[in-house]
Amino acid sequence: MEENDKKQIKTAIIIICFSIVLLLVNKVISYEGGHKGKLEKQMYYIGAVYYEEGLFNEYSNDLETLKSYEESGYTITLSEAIEAINHETDIFINHKTKEKCDMDSSLIEIRPKSPYGKKDYEVKTRLVCGY
């Protein structure tokens, strides 16, 4: 083999190895973000159920209260929301540290939106789980 061919093979091997390392790093990052994303989706779901089955039913005849929550937001802890809708808590664990998420510091904010129907709202979450 010529010297030039050896350099090309060496360069190709280095590029392949570097690509594999980048793929592995990407996998690790997306796994961590993926787990946090799943927990945040569960929080969103809990907030949605809390609004549709609780808050909306309580204030559906009181548009002024719903309007006030549109401006200021209705904030509840994850712990309070889970208790109110009787949802499991076992899933809220940091997969890396195996510690439970902070249910009292994790917040769900609900903002009803005009025309203030059962599905007219926005949910924002703030998960405190060591991520």
C-alpha positions, -999 to +999 in steps of 0.1 A: +000+000+000+011+035-007+016+061+020-013+082+006-037+052+008-027+046+044-034+082+053-068+080+037-077+048+056-065+064+088-085+095+082-116+074+074-112+054+106-108+086+127-140+101+111-160+069+117-148+067+154-156+104+159-191+099+144-198+069+167-187+090+197-211+118+187-240+094+182-234+079+217-233+114+233-265+124+215-282+092+227-273+099+263-284+135+261-317+126+244-324+099+269-321+123+298-342+149+281-366+122+271-372+111+306-377+146+319-400+153+289-421+123+299-425+136+334-434+170+322-460+155+299-475+136+329-476+169+348-494+185+318-519+156+318-524+160+356-530+198+351-555+191+323-575+166+343-574+189+373-588+218+353-614+198+332-627+177+361-622+201+390-616+238+385-638+241+354-667+222+370-664+244+400-663+277+382-681+270+349-710+293+359-686+320+372-669+334+341-654+363+361-634+339+382-622+321+351-613+354+335-593+364+365-574+331+363-566+338+327-548+370+338-531+357+369-530+320+364-541+293+388-510+277+404-511+244+423-483+222+435-478+188+419-485+172+452-519+190+456-530+182+420-520+145+423-540+143+456-570+160+441-573+137+410-560+106+428-530+101+404-500+078+412-468+095+424-444+066+418-434+078+383-420+112+396-385+100+402-352+112+387-340+082+368-303+091+373-303+097+411-333+075+419-346+103+442-382+114+442-390+147+426-399+176+448-437+174+447-442+205+467-419+227+447-430+213+413-458+236+400-486+234+375-500+267+363-534+267+346-548+296+326-583+294+312-587+310+278-617+327+261-644+315+254-638+296+287-650+262+277-639+229+292-610+225+267-601+262+266-570+265+288-532+265+288-510+245+312-475+253+321-453+231+343-422+236+364-407+203+374-382+202+403-364+169+400-327+175+399-324+178+361 
